[in-house]
């Protein structure tokens, strides 16, 4: 269990849904702020895909939603707020989970970073391509196809782009089923699914205005449609590209700081402890008057009875008992 550095109240755990590496610096800042982070690779990506030799085979939403549920079950600690966070495709997943996920009622908040509601114009496939992918996915759901996304849209930081290009865990593959699910479930957020978004779970959506991979206008449209969500925020970062947390140093810090401040603002309020002295002042001690203790009745000796007015036990039993105030 993580605890806030400035208080003894529990602080939340958080799930970051993302395929590849590149988040260590984000997790470190979360830890410094007192947050415990649990993260995992999606099926077919990152270390998971490399070890199982199933690069790109995610299993689609039929696998992704139960995987998130299992991760939440394993991460849950009684009395500790639980937040769900995702970036890009992971951002789309957490938005969808807040609509259809079995454990969404247990969440204390959802953060979607540059979520894939719709792809941006430079990378968006046309409707004919999407329809064709849907047909093929039914016949050959595990068919791997190349997905060549330009790394120039990743970040304005050239060093980050170079790291991305050299990362052995980054690959340009996807399955027909996985890619079709990715596109259609993002689009569903704008048609019917947004109505099912939990009204009680706070929501934060962050996007860069110059994101060339996922469309900030689409995520804003989803945000605007969710009029029933009581606590929500849409944060645009001017000039930022897709990976908000990997932008140039000053800009990435502003993004990470915003995440942390939002999380802290949505922790349960700490109940102030009562000052014993103040309680004593408000509730002055009442004067306590001890009632006289009853003296035990004994049978005196004949000599003592004659020398006093003591009533014998036998006589006292028949005597009327006076009423007490």
C-alpha positions in Angstrom: 0.0 0.0 0.0 1.3 3.4 -0.9 1.0 6.3 1.5 1.2 10.0 0.9 4.4 11.6 2.1 2.6 14.3 4.0 -0.2 12.2 5.6 -1.0 8.8 6.9 -4.1 8.3 4.7 -3.9 5.7 2.0 -3.2 7.0 -1.5 -4.3 5.3 -4.7 -2.8 2.7 -6.9 -3.0 3.3 -10.6 -3.0 1.1 -13.7 -1.2 2.4 -16.8 -2.2 0.4 -19.9 0.5 0.5 -22.6 2.3 -1.9 -24.8 6.0 -0.7 -24.8 8.4 0.8 -22.4 9.1 4.5 -22.1 7.2 5.3 -18.9 9.9 4.7 -16.2 10.3 8.4 -15.6 6.6 8.8 -15.3 6.3 6.0 -12.7 9.2 7.5 -10.8 7.4 10.8 -10.4 4.2 9.0 -9.4 6.2 7.1 -6.7 7.8 10.2 -5.4 4.3 11.7 -5.0 3.3 8.7 -3.0 1.5 6.6 -5.6 1.9 2.9 -6.2 1.9 2.0 -9.9 0.9 -1.4 -11.4 1.5 -1.7 -15.1 1.4 -4.6 -17.6 2.0 -5.3 -21.3 -0.9 -5.9 -23.6 -1.0 -9.3 -25.3 1.3 -9.4 -28.3 3.2 -6.2 -27.3 6.3 -5.3 -25.3 8.0 -8.1 -23.3 4.8 -10.2 -23.5 4.8 -10.3 -27.3 8.6 -10.9 -27.5 8.6 -13.8 -25.1 5.5 -15.5 -26.5 6.5 -14.9 -30.1 3.1 -13.5 -30.8 4.0 -10.0 -31.8 0.9 -8.0 -32.6 -1.6 -10.7 -31.7 -3.6 -8.9 -29.0 -6.8 -10.9 -29.1 -8.8 -7.7 -29.5 -11.3 -6.4 -27.0 -12.5 -9.9 -26.2 -9.1 -10.4 -24.4 -8.2 -6.8 -23.4 -11.3 -6.0 -21.2 -10.9 -9.2 -19.1 -7.2 -8.6 -18.9 -7.8 -5.2 -17.3 -10.4 -6.7 -15.0 -7.8 -9.3 -13.8 -5.2 -6.6 -13.4 -7.6 -4.5 -11.2 -8.4 -7.6 -9.1 -4.7 -8.3 -8.4 -4.0 -4.6 -7.7 -6.9 -3.9 -5.4 -6.2 -3.2 -1.7 -9.1 -2.6 0.6 -9.4 1.0 1.6 -7.1 2.3 -1.1 -8.5 4.3 -4.0 -8.0 2.7 -7.4 -7.4 4.7 -10.6 -7.2 3.4 -14.1 -5.0 5.1 -16.7 -4.0 4.5 -20.3 -2.3 6.1 -23.2 -3.2 6.0 -27.0 -4.8 2.6 -27.6 -4.6 2.1 -23.9 -6.5 5.4 -23.5 -9.3 4.1 -25.7 -9.3 0.9 -23.6 -9.8 2.7 -20.3 -12.5 4.9 -21.7 -14.3 1.8 -23.0 -13.7 0.0 -19.7 -15.4 2.9 -17.9 -18.4 2.1 -20.1 -18.5 -1.7 -20.2 -15.9 -2.9 -17.7 -17.2 -5.2 -14.9 -15.2 -3.5 -12.1 -15.8 0.1 -13.3 -17.8 0.9 -10.1 -14.7 0.3 -8.0 -12.7 3.0 -9.8 -11.9 6.3 -8.1 -11.0 7.9 -11.4 -10.0 7.4 -15.0 -7.2 9.2 -16.9 -7.0 8.9 -20.7 -3.8 10.2 -22.3 -4.1 10.9 -26.1 -6.8 8.2 -26.4 -7.5 6.6 -29.7 -11.1 7.5 -30.3 -10.4 8.3 -33.9 -7.0 8.3 -35.7 -5.8 11.7 -36.8 -6.2 12.7 -40.4 -2.6 11.8 -41.5 -3.0 8.2 -40.3 -6.7 7.6 -40.5 -7.9 4.7 -42.7 -10.9 5.3 -44.9 -14.2 3.6 -44.2 -13.7 1.1 -47.1 -10.5 -0.1 -45.6 -12.1 -0.5 -42.2 -15.0 -2.5 -43.6 -12.6 -4.7 -45.5 -10.6 -5.3 -42.4 -13.8 -6.3 -40.6 -14.6 -8.9 -43.2 -11.0 -10.3 -43.2 -10.9 -10.4 -39.4 -13.8 -12.8 -39.3 -12.1 -15.2 -41.6 -8.5 -14.8 -40.5 -8.5 -13.0 -37.1 -4.9 -13.7 -36.3 -3.5 -12.6 -39.7 -0.6 -10.2 -39.0 -0.4 -7.2 -41.2 2.2 -4.4 -41.2 1.2 -1.1 -39.6 3.6 1.6 -40.5 3.1 4.7 -38.4 5.6 7.5 -38.8 7.6 8.1 -35.6 7.8 11.8 -36.4 4.4 12.2 -34.8 5.6 10.7 -31.5 7.4 13.7 -29.9 9.0 17.0 -30.7 12.0 15.7 -28.8 14.4 14.3 -31.4 16.2 12.1 -28.8 12.9 10.5 -27.9 12.1 9.8 -31.5 15.6 8.2 -31.9 15.0 6.0 -28.9 11.6 5.0 -30.2 13.1 4.0 -33.6 15.8 1.9 -31.8 13.5 0.2 -29.3 13.5 -3.5 -30.0 10.1 -3.9 -28.5 8.5 -1.5 -30.9 7.2 -3.3 -33.9 5.0 -2.4 -36.8 2.5 -5.3 -36.7 -1.0 -5.9 -35.8 -3.7 -8.6 -36.5 -6.8 -8.0 -38.5 -9.0 -8.7 -35.5 -6.9 -6.5 -33.1 -6.8 -3.5 -35.5 -10.4 -3.8 -36.4 -11.4 -3.8 -32.8 -9.1 -0.9 -32.1 -10.8 1.3 -34.7 -14.4 0.2 -34.2 -14.4 0.4 -30.4 -12.9 3.8 -30.5 -15.6 5.0 -32.9 -18.3 3.4 -30.7 -17.4 5.8 -28.0 -18.9 8.6 -30.2 -22.1 6.8 -31.1 -23.7 4.7 -28.4 -21.2 3.6 -25.8 -20.6 7.0 -24.3 -24.1 6.8 -22.8 -22.9 3.9 -20.6 -19.9 5.8 -19.1 -20.1 5.7 -15.3 -21.5 9.0 -14.1 -19.9 8.6 -10.7 -16.3 8.0 -11.8 -14.2 11.2 -12.3 -12.6 11.5 -15.7 -9.5 13.3 -17.0 -8.7 13.4 -20.8 -5.4 14.9 -21.9 -4.4 15.5 -25.5 -1.8 17.5 -27.5 -3.2 19.9 -30.0 -0.7 18.7 -32.7 -1.1 15.0 -32.2 -0.7 13.4 -35.6 -1.7 9.9 -34.5 -4.9 10.2 -32.4 -7.4 13.0 -33.0 -7.8 15.5 -30.2 -11.1 16.7 -31.7 -12.5 13.2 -31.4 -11.6 12.8 -27.8 -13.1 16.3 -27.1 -16.3 15.2 -28.9 -16.5 12.1 -26.6 -15.9 14.4 -23.6 -18.7 16.8 -24.6 -21.1 13.9 -25.2 -20.6 12.7 -21.6 -22.8 15.3 -20.1 -23.9 12.9 -17.3 -20.4 12.5 -15.8 -20.4 14.7 -12.7 -16.7 15.3 -12.4 -14.7 15.6 -15.7 -11.9 17.6 -17.2 -10.5 17.9 -20.7 -7.0 19.2 -20.8 -5.3 20.4 -24.1 -1.6 20.8 -24.2 -0.7 23.4 -26.9 1.7 22.2 -29.6 2.2 18.8 -28.0 2.6 15.7 -30.1 1.3 12.2 -29.3 3.4 11.1 -26.4 2.7 13.9 -24.0 4.9 12.4 -21.3 7.9 12.2 -23.7 7.8 15.8 -25.0 10.8 18.1 -24.3 11.8 18.3 -20.6 9.8 21.3 -19.5 6.7 20.3 -21.3 6.7 16.7 -20.1 7.0 17.9 -16.6 3.9 20.0 -16.9 2.0 17.0 -18.2 3.2 14.7 -15.4 2.6 17.3 -12.7 -1.0 17.7 -14.0 -1.6 14.0 -13.7 -0.3 14.0 -10.1 -2.3 17.1 -9.0 -5.5 15.6 -10.5 -4.9 12.3 -8.7 -4.3 14.1 -5.4 -7.4 16.2 -5.9 -9.5 13.1 -6.2 -8.3 11.3 -3.1 -10.8 10.9 -0.2 -10.8 13.8 2.1 -8.8 13.2 5.3 -11.0 13.5 8.3 -9.5 16.0 10.8 -8.7 14.6 14.3 -10.5 16.1 17.2 -8.4 18.1 19.7 -9.0 16.6 23.1 -8.6 20.1 24.7 -11.2 21.6 22.4 -13.6 18.8 23.2 -13.0 19.4 26.9 -13.8 23.1 26.4 -17.0 22.4 24.4 -18.1 19.8 26.9 -17.2 21.1 30.4 -17.0 18.5 33.1 -20.2 18.4 35.1 -20.0 18.5 38.9 -20.4 15.0 40.1 -22.1 14.6 43.4 -21.6 11.3 44.8 -24.7 9.7 46.3 -24.3 8.4 49.8 -23.4 4.8 49.8 -25.9 2.5 51.4 -24.7 1.1 54.6 -25.0 -2.6 55.0 -27.7 -3.7 57.3 -26.5 -6.1 60.0 -28.1 -7.7 63.0 -26.5 -6.0 66.0 -25.9 -7.8 69.2 -28.6 -7.4 71.8 -26.4 -5.1 73.8 -25.9 -2.7 70.9 -29.6 -2.8 70.0 -30.6 -1.6 73.4 -28.0 1.2 73.3 -29.1 2.6 69.9 -32.0 3.2 67.6 -30.9 0.6 65.1 -33.9 -1.3 63.6 -33.5 -5.0 63.5 -33.5 -6.7 60.1 -36.7 -8.5 60.9 -38.4 -5.3 61.8 -37.0 -3.4 58.8 -38.4 -5.8 56.3 -41.9 -4.9 57.3 -41.3 -1.2 57.5 -42.3 1.0 54.5 -39.4 2.0 52.3 -39.3 5.8 51.8 -39.2 7.0 48.2 -35.9 8.3 47.0 -35.4 11.4 44.9 
